[in-house]
Amino acid sequence: MVNQICNKLMDRVRSKMPEVDDERAEVIRYGFELLIGEVPKLLLMFVLAALLGKLKYFLISLAIICPYRTFSGGIHLKTHIGCFITTNLMYLGNVYFSEWIKFNSIYVKLAVIVFTYIFAVTMIILYAPADTETVPILRKNDRRKKKIEAIVWATGVLIISFCVKDIIIGNMCVFGILFQTLTITKLSYKIFNVKLGYLEYIKSL
């Protein structure tokens, strides 16, 4: 259904803008897929969060993870159902996990924050922005900019996690960064049978 709509939209774009080359057309089509496929899923997640009484923390979870995901990238599953399930696990799962986990002391919390920061920065340097074969990020300047933005965002969020008084929000900051970082690792791409676009491009040279 989504593919059919995107194909029709792309036919109109190509007919009215013949100067658009295949590479640019692929990017535009991917944008249509995100818009048509993601907006309904996002609305459903809002409804689900509201029904569960977690809307406030769900919105905070979005505010923590979404910008970081924009900068760092991460896996995109091939089916909309799979994507919906994993996205819920990411955002709502972060809320429930953060409510469930209790750190026994400030030193334990600090150790977890430091570990998360080291892990996040290492993975960002190695893999971010973790792209896909559909929309690979090939320009070195773009990749360098996103790496820097991802590190800055992760640093800021983890500093907030240590300073904020609300225990749940503090935990959400830590686990939000940790969970999203896991999605950019090579292991995650292997488990979900997705390929890193940039690495595939390098292999083809």
N, C-alpha and C positions, 0 to 999 in steps of 0.2 A: 504493500500500500504506500509506504513512505517513498520507496524507490520509484514507483510509478509517478507519484506527484512530482518528485525531484526531476525525473526525466522530462516531464511535460514543461516544467519551469525552465529547464536548461534548453529545451528546443526553442522556447520563446526568446531566451537570452541570445542564443546563437543566431536566430533569424533577425533580431533587431540590432545585434552588435557583432557583425561578422569579423570584426578585427580581433575579437577575443580568441587567443590561441588555446591549444589543448591544455597546457599547463595551468593557465589562468582559469579556464573553464572547470577544471577539476577542483580548484580551490573554491570557486563559486558554488559548485554543486555540493561540496562538503559543508559549506555554510548553510545551504538549504536543508541538508540532512540534519544538521545540529538544531536549526530553528524549528523545523517541523517535528523532529523526533524528540528533542529535549524539552521544549516548552510544555507539552502535555504531561511528560513524566515529572517535571518540576511541580506542576500544579497538583498532580496526584500526591506527590511527596508532602506538599503543604497541607493537603487535606488529611493525609495519614497522620502527620505530626500533630495536627490540631485534634484529631479524634483520640490520639494517645495522650493528649495533655502535655505535649513536649514542644509546642510551637516556638516558645521563647528560646529554648536552648537549641532547637533545630536551626533557627535563624542565626544564632551565634555560631553554630557549627559551620553553616554556609559561609559566614563572614570570615571565618578562620581558614577554611580549606580552599574555597573557590579561587581567591587570588593566588594562593600558593600553587594550585593546580594549573592556573593560567601560565604561570612563570615556569614551573618545573615539568609540565606535561604529565604523561602517564598512560597506562593502557586504556584502550577503547575496545570493549567487547563487540563481537560481530552481530549480535542480536539485540533488539531493543528490550526484550524481556530480561535477558542476562544483564544488560546495562542497568535496567531499572532496579533489579534486585541488588546488584553490587553497589550502586549509588546509594540506595537506602541503607545498606550495611555500613557504608562509609560515613554518611552524615548522621543518621539516627543511631547507628551502632556506636558512634563516638559519644553521643549523649548518654546512652545506657551504660557503656563501659566506664565513662567518667563518673557516673553516679555510683557504680558498684565498687570501683577501686578506691581504697583509702590508704594513703601513705602514713606509716607509723611515726615518722619524724621528718623535720625539715631537711635533714641531711640525706635521707632516702629520696625525698622529692628532688633535691638538688642533684643527686647522683643520676636520677632518671633523666632530668633535664639535660645534664651535660652529655650523657650517653646519646640522647636523641639528637642533640645538636651536632655532635661529632659524626654520627651516622648520616644525618641529613646533609651536612656539608660535603661529606665524602661522596655520597651518591649523586649529589648535584654536580660536583666536579666531574664525576665519571660519566654520567648519563644525561643530565638535564641539558636542554629541554628534551625529554623523552617523547619522541614523535611517533608517527605511524607511517606505513608505506603509502597510505592515501594522501596524507599531507605532510611530507617530510620538511623539516626546517634545515635548509642547506647553507644559508649564508652565515659565514663565520661571525660577522658582527651581530647578527640577530641572535645566534646561539650564545655568544658571550654576554650580550645584554640580558637575556633571560636567565642565565646562570647567576649573574650579579643580583638581579631582582629577586630570584628565588632565595638566595643566601640572605639578603637583606630582610625579606619577609619572614623567613624562618627565625632569624635572629631576633627580630622585633617581637614576634609572637611568643617565643620562648622566654624572653625577658618579662613580658606581661604575665606569663604563666607563673613566674616566681613571685611577682609583686602583687597580683590581684588577690583580694581577700576572699572572694567566692571560690570555695574549694572545687566545685563542679566545673566552673568556667576555667579555673587554672588547669584542671586535669584535661579539659577539652582542648586547650591550647597545646598541651604536650602530645596527647594522643592523636589530635588532628594532624599535626606535623608528622608524627611517626607513621600513621596509616597512609597518608598521601605519599610520603617518601617511599614506602614499600611498593607503590604502584609504578614507580619509575625504575625499579631495579630490573636487572636482566633476568633474575629468577622469576619475577612476576610475568614478564613477557613470555618466558618459556612455559610456565604453568598454563597460561591462558592461550598459548599458541598464537601469539601476536609478535610481529617483527618490528624492530626499531628502524624507522625509515632512514635515518641518517647513516646508520651502520650498513644497511643494505645498499645504499647509494655508494658508499665507499668501496664496498666489495665489488660493485659492478664496474668500477673504474679500471 
